[in-house]
Amino acid sequence: MEPVLTRNVGIDGSQTLGVYQARGGYLALRKALGLTPDALVNLVKASGLRGRGGAGFPTGLKWSFMPKDPTPERPNYLVCNADESEPGTFKDRLLIENDPHMLLEGTLIAAYALRAERAFIYIRGEYAYGAKTLIDALREARAAGYVGRDVLGSGWSCEIVIHRGAGAYICGEETALMDSLEGGRGNPRLKPPFPAAHGVYGRPTTINNVETLCCVPFIVERGADWFKAIGPDEKNTGPKLYCLSGHVRRPGVYEAPMGLPLAELIDGFGGGMLRPGRALKAVIPGGSSTPVLRAEECAGLRMDFDALAKAGSMLGSAGCIVMDEGTDMVAVAERVAHFYAHESCGQCTPCREGTGWIEKVIARIRRGGGRPEDLELLDEIAQGMQGTTICPLADAAAMPCRAFVAKFRDEFEHYIERGRPLAAAASGTGA
Amino acid sequence: MSAEDRRAGNEARPETFGPEFARRADEIVARYPQPRGALMPLLHLAQDERGYVSLDAERWIAERLGLTPAYVHGVTSFYTMYRTAPAGRHLLQLCTTVSCMLRGCDRVREHIEEKLGIEAGETTADGLFTLVCVECLGSCGTGPVLQVDDDFYEDMDLERVDALLDALRRGERPVPGAGPRRAIVE
């Protein structure tokens, strides 16, 4: 497949306006400004684009929820969610650092379609280089008339604010992100009201992921049919960035059509297993919150929203983590549990207590103090967390916990009985 | 540093930001529909200026934005990147989350700890390095990753750690980024 989202990656000066324009950049914005906002929303609807942040909600439909009559007192806002923090996921960083103008152009087109005159890009605090790259690009875009008052003489004005987070995974959840953007702790809000009705500063707001917004200029430029033709079916369209990490020879970010066979990602792009002679043991397909799959469940599996849901997991952010047969799955489960315990905002009791409890029980099992009833206890704790909190972080901790125990029960039981890992899983989790 | 030490330290070194800081703060506040929105950027600015967010800095920001110092402190302490006490001259943040774990970050941590004679969470006696373990840095394809101040050093193995720490000790700053092993995208 011809690279689309990554077409400028690796080109000298790809972050600069000059190179971006020389390669056709900002032509889509010019074209978009010649259309009505409603026509743009319909175009994105027709493309079948689904949000690339994890939930896979249809982007055009989300845009259509925004009011069509904003006023200076009650403006519409667009927020770009660049708070990429899901373990296993690093695709947005690649786009931000290598092609910031593509993100700015996508943001501008989306803002125009949403009748918003102010957009915020909320970038995770750790991406200091990414934030600097975006700020430099914004300066260039403003000087060239793409950002600010009366964009390209269209009569429409748009300001973009780059806002840095400060190290809280929960701020990737859209309502926590809004609280954070307003100068608060990142505590998620109950929905409804949904952001399109009551978002940032109580104003109608749409929140889109970086990769989602980067698809938009191409849809405008090349059309909905072109976008739809990439991908296995009507519900899974467009190019997709896949993140590959763990025990593979060539980890990295790879672009391919939506629906890429998992085997092609691991063996083709990834070059197969890192350590010669070791077979695939398990894959976390979509970032650490998505349920782990055993190697035999991966046969013939495609990486798209529906195929992974059918397999009992999720595409999520397409952060594929690969583990070979030397991996101690109890150790990995403990590490995943630690992450969610650390990142719970503490607002809801089932999450605050449950994430820490899961971590403690798995850690006890690993230290050799496991009890036979611990596996049922883990399942019970996880069940008590699912669907009982304001935001999905509790589910993000519960789902992998249940999947690890269910699919690698023999390894947990061995730890409980013998206080050490199964021999086959003891040969080193770290490569 | 205990809360008591921290208060004492602040009394001994009162913070008053100068006019340049105030000018930059005004610029930031103007970007937001409401002044409160500028709280996080102002905390970053204060930390860049002083190396950490002191109680006096929180008071200054609270006054500028019309918030209570307690509210500002509640925000500072929620986020892991705001430090409420000074760190060493170089802050070393090692990612220990799952992808980096699978690529050997535990060995890298042990090596750094041994080399610096400290454990994660501590600062070297000469005040040059503070080492902390952090959650996912978004460098899973080029893990293990060690963030030095604002820069990512990726594909870290023991040799690269040695070269990096030795260079920092000499006052040099090696070029950040991925190792020679591979590019991040192909």
Interface residues (C-beta under 8 A of the other chain):
Chain A: T6 V9 G10 E84 S85 E86 P87 G88 T89 F90 D92 R93 L94 R118 R124 G125 E126 Y127 A128 Y129 E159 V161 H163 R164 G165 A166 G167 A168 Y169 S180 L181 E182 G183 G184 R185 G186 Y201 R203 C243 L244 S245 G246 H247 R250 P251 G252 V253 Y254 E255 F269 I284 S288 G319 I321 M323 T327 A331 V332 R335 V336 F339 H342 E343 C345 T429 G430 A431
Chain B: R31 Y32 P33 Q34 R36 G37 A38 L39 M40 P41 L43 H44 L65 L67 G74 V75 F78 Y79 T80 M81 Y82 T96 T97 V98 S99 M101 L102 R103 G104 C105 D106 R107 V134 E135 C136 L137 G138 S139 C140 G141 T142 G143 Q147 D150 D151 F152 P176 R182 A183 I184 V185 E186
